[in-house]
Amino acid sequence: MLREKKDQSDLVISDVHMPDMDGFKLLELVGLEMDLPRISSE
C-alpha cells in the first residue's frame, strides 16, 4: 500500500511488536523506499 501511494504519505505510525515483522525492520524498509522522517520510541 505504501509503495503504491508513496507521494501521498507524510507519516507512518507502526507498532514495534507485530506478529509477522519487527517494527524496526519495517522502519528500515520504509526509510529505504520513502523519504520520510522516522521516529522510534519504546
N, C-alpha and C positions, 0 to 999 in steps of 0.2 A: 504494500500500500504506500509506504513512504517513497519507494523508488518511482512509482507512477506519478506522484504529486510532490516531487522534491522541491519545486519552486514555491509551493504553497504553504510550507511549514516553517514556523519561526521557533518552535519549541517542541521538544519531545520529553514527555514525563513517563518514567517507567519504574517499576519495582525492581529491586536488586535480586530478590528471591523469586524466581519464576521456575515452573516445572521443566521446561524444555531448553532454556538458555539462561546463562548467568547474565544478570543485568549489566555488569561491567563489560562483558563481551558485546552486548547489544550497543552500548555507548561507543565502543571501539568501532564497530561496523558502521554505525550511523556517522561517526566522525570521518570515516574513510570515504563515504559516499555523498555526504552533505556538508556544507559549510555552516554548521550550527554551533553556537556555544554549548559547552557541556558542563553541567554542574552535578556533582555527586555528593551524596550525604548518606551517612549510616544511621 
